[in-house]
């Protein structure tokens, strides 16, 4: 009979993933060691191996958890009663809010996924396709022509992700614009270009 999970299994798992993401983000995927991760988490190497038998298992778990949390946040944010432009802004805001405090996991996603096995990458790609599909569906509502034989729906959608995915490189909480402000700005740029941008970030 399999041993039942400890009551704090998920809490310990989350702490280990946070620690591992911090080490991977600082040291790089190749230089990071299981010993460093265990030390960062404040646990023994034996306990770390009990949860995750390898660096690959840790990397996969970090990215899968990060993407699943994002997909869940987007599902919760979807509100079909909103006009498509407002819904798009709401989804962008959900992504930016989900990225709050997740810079390390996001860096692992951007830099380490290619090191995983084909099977692991297939699992992650399925979640990514679901996330991208949520945005593409709204963009299609805004501009139906993009779904009628045009090859541009995906490039337009991924251009929006380009604006979102690199926010961690420059955005600072507590600065002159908030995450909601930037969600509005990114949506304005996508839908109307620079001439559509309001000089008041709150507008």
HUSUL-V37890 format. One record per pair of residues at least 12 apart in sequence whose ideal C-beta (glycine too) atoms are under 8 Angstrom apart, sorted by the first residue. I is the first residue (numbers start at 0). GAP is how many residues later the second one is. If there is no record, write none. Layout:
((I:GAP) (I:GAP))
//
This chain:
((11:39) (12:38) (12:48) (13:51) (14:26) (15:21) (15:25) (15:27) (15:32) (15:35) (15:36) (15:42) (16:41) (16:44) (16:45) (16:48) (16:88) (17:23) (17:86) (17:87) (18:18) (18:21) (18:22) (18:23) (19:12) (19:17) (19:20) (19:21) (19:32) (19:38) (19:39) (19:42) (20:41) (20:83) (20:84) (20:86) (20:87) (21:18) (21:82) (22:13) (22:14) (22:17) (23:34) (23:35) (23:38) (23:80) (23:83) (23:84) (23:88) (24:78) (24:79) (24:82) (24:83) (28:26) (28:30) (28:79) (28:82) (28:83) (28:86) (31:23) (33:14) (33:15) (33:21) (36:21) (55:59) (55:60) (55:61) (55:64) (58:49) (58:53) (58:54) (58:56) (58:57) (59:56) (59:60) (59:63) (59:64) (61:43) (61:46) (61:47) (62:42) (62:45) (62:46) (62:49) (62:50) (62:53) (62:61) (63:59) (63:60) (63:63) (64:40) (65:36) (65:39) (65:40) (65:42) (65:43) (66:42) (66:57) (66:60) (66:61) (66:64) (67:59) (68:29) (68:33) (69:25) (69:28) (69:61) (70:56) (70:59) (70:60) (70:63) (72:21) (72:22) (72:24) (72:25) (73:17) (73:20) (73:21) (73:57) (73:60) (74:59) (75:18) (76:13) (76:14) (76:16) (76:17) (77:13) (77:56) (83:54) (83:57) (83:58) (84:57) (84:102) (84:106) (86:51) (87:47) (87:50) (87:51) (87:54) (87:99) (87:102) (87:103) (88:94) (88:95) (88:98) (89:93) (90:43) (90:44) (90:47) (91:68) (91:72) (91:91) (91:94) (91:95) (92:86) (92:87) (92:90) (94:69) (95:68) (95:71) (95:83) (95:84) (95:86) (95:87) (96:82) (98:65) (98:68) (98:69) (99:73) (99:79) (102:65) (105:59) (105:62) (106:61) (109:55) (131:22) (131:25) (131:26) (131:29) (134:22) (134:25) (134:26) (135:17) (135:18) (135:21) (138:14) (138:17) (138:18) (138:21) (138:51) (139:13) (141:49) (142:13) (155:34) (158:31) (159:26) (159:30) (162:23) (162:26) (162:27) (163:22) (166:15) (175:25) (176:24) (180:20) (180:21) (183:14) (183:17) (184:12) (184:16))
//
